[in-house]
Amino acid sequence: MTTKIQPHSENKLEIMFKGAGCADQFLQKFKDEYFEIYNEFVGNVKTDGSEDDLKYLNEAKNDASWLTLERIKHFMEEINSGHSEEWASLIISGILYDGEEDYGDAIRDAYYELAKKDRELANREIKIQSKAFGEDKHFERYFVSIFTDDYLSEKPIEFAKNYSDCYKKLIEKGESEIYAHHYADQNASGQYAELYCDKFAYAMEKMLAQGIHNGAYCIADDFATNICNDRILFSCMDENFEYLLENKKYLLNYFDDIPDNITREKMQDLICKLYEQSEEELADFVLDSIILNKKKEQILNK
């Protein structure tokens, strides 16, 4: 014996959908979705007509209605926020696949899926999305940058909130905007230690003030990593210090006396003494030497 539960009529669906806030232009879209979901949930299920089977089919029918109404609710939230139909459709697919609590994942997936076809449209959509959380301009700016800079964050909402909170605290403490931005940027994921964030931001601030942009991020990362790993002394033995040997005037900022024609070995001895006196001062010495070398490269490349 085959028993079929009948789906809701189109008139009934229209009443239900309008009651859920569905705009007229999207009614047919969700009617089609309802019937697709209904057929998946109920479809041609064969039963023996038992009470338990009929109960199961009615529950499946109700589930199809509930799921469609949930999709309408989330879809219209996106539309009413100013998003396109394509964006809203991608969002509801992500939410209902991963669970509503993973809204950040749905946003991320929607952005990258849309960006495959139209990066400009995806960027417009993410700017609209950034304003939907009721946060400040720092949150919005960082949230957008996570996507437009291809950060590939798994938790864009959480990271943007962390960034905003950290940035504001640093500004209140009197730090510069450049330092606060780079510290908060590294701190946002919770991946890096405070010492790393501090030294990274310090290096970026100092390099940018000297007009060094190309390669600055990698230099700051190496600098902060060496300090965190207690390898700042060993980093003094690289090629950056060849240029220092030609700049006695600069070296006098750190050492009382520099002999003429100082050898590399003697220079290393002086560096070790500086390390013994102050690791922080040695760190400044290292960074300043790198900056000098980069400025020399810029001059030679002009």
C-alpha positions, -999 to +999 in steps of 0.1 A: +000+000+000+013+035-009+002+065+010+011+100-001+009+131+020-001+161-001+020+193-001+005+227+008-014+244-020+001+274-037-025+297-021-017+283+013+020+288+007+015+324-004-004+332+028+023+315+049+052+332+031+037+367+031+031+362+068+068+355+072+076+388+055+084+375+020+083+403-006+060+396-036+088+394-061+103+364-042+071+344-036+076+322-066+113+316-057+103+302-023+073+282-036+097+265-059+121+259-030+093+246-008+083+220-034+119+209-039+124+205-002+090+188+002+099+163-025+132+156-008+117+151+026+084+134+017+084+127-021+076+092-030+081+076+005+063+043+005+045+032+037+022+005+048-004+031+060+004+026+096-002+053+121+035+057+128+043+061+091+016+087+087+030+106+117+065+105+102+052+118+069+033+147+085+064+156+105+084+156+074+058+179+057+060+202+086+098+202+085+097+212+048+074+242+057+096+252+087+128+251+067+113+272+039+101+298+063+135+299+080+151+305+046+126+333+039+134+349+073+171+350+067+168+359+031+146+389+037+169+401+065+197+403+039+175+419+013+162+445+038+198+453+047+205+463+011+220+431-002+214+417-036+193+386-043+224+366-052+241+375-020+211+367+001+207+333-016+243+324-009+240+335+028+209+313+035+226+283+019+256+288+042+236+294+074+213+264+069+242+241+060+266+250+089+241+260+115+228+295+123+256+300+149+282+300+120+270+332+104+306+343+100+313+312+079+283+318+058+295+354+051+330+342+043+317+315+019+292+338+002+319+365-004+344+341-020+318+324-040+305+357-054+340+370-059+348+342-083+323+358-107+323+394-097+349+407-073+336+443-074+301+432-065+314+410-037+333+440-023+302+461-023+282+434-006+309+430+022+308+467+028+270+465+033+275+435+056+301+454+078+274+478+089+249+452+099+265+444+133+260+479+148+297+482+156+321+512+152+341+524+122+372+505+133+353+472+133+338+480+099+371+489+083+389+458+096+359+435+088+360+447+051+398+444+049+397+407+061+379+399+028+393+425+003+429+418+015+423+380+012+430+374+049+409+342+047+399+344+084+377+317+097+361+340+123+358+374+106+332+388+131+352+378+161+385+390+146+371+424+137+356+429+172+390+420+187+408+444+164+384+473+172+386+468+210+424+465+210+428+495+186+407+518+208+425+508+240+459+516+224+447+550+211+434+558+246+469+550+260+484+575+236+499+552+210+500+564+174+474+553+149+500+533+129+513+515+160+477+508+172+466+495+138+495+471+134+494+459+170+457+453+169+460+436+135+484+410+148+465+407+180+431+401+164+434+364+158+448+357+193+476+337+176+505+359+186+520+368+220+518+404+232+556+408+229+554+398+192+525+423+186+544+450+203+577+445+184+559+440+151+540+473+155+571+491+167+591+480+137+563+489+112+559+523+128+596+530+126+600+518+090+569+536+077+582+568+093+614+563+072+595+558+040+601+521+039+570+502+026+583+475+003+591+444+023+583+461+056+558+434+067+584+406+063+611+426+081+588+434+110+578+397+112+614+386+113+623+413+138+595+404+162+600+367+158+637+369+166+630+389+198+603+364+209+626+335+202+655+352+220+675+352+187+681+389+183+718+385+189+721+359+162+702+380+138+731+405+140+753+382+119+735+387+086+742+408+056+726+440+069+757+447+090+781+450+060+766+484+054+771+494+090+808+489+088+808+518+063+788+541+087+810+550+117+789+581+125+758+560+129+775+534+150+786+561+174+749+564+184+754+530+201+791+527+208+815+551+226+843+545+201+846+528+168+881+521+155+889+530+119+888+499+096+869+479+122+867+442+113+836+421+112+849+401+141+855+432+163+821+445+153+805+412+165+823+416+198+809+451+203+774+438+194+777+411+221+787+437+246+757+458+236+735+427+241+749+422+276+741+458+285+706+460+270+687+436+248+662+463+240+690+486+228+704+458+207+670+453+191+669+490+182+704+486+167+693+457+146+662+474+133+680+507+126+707+487+106+680+471+085+664+505+079+697+519+068+702+490+044+668+493+029+672+530+024+705+523+006+687+499-017+660+525-025+687+550-035+705+525-057+672+514-073+662+549-083 
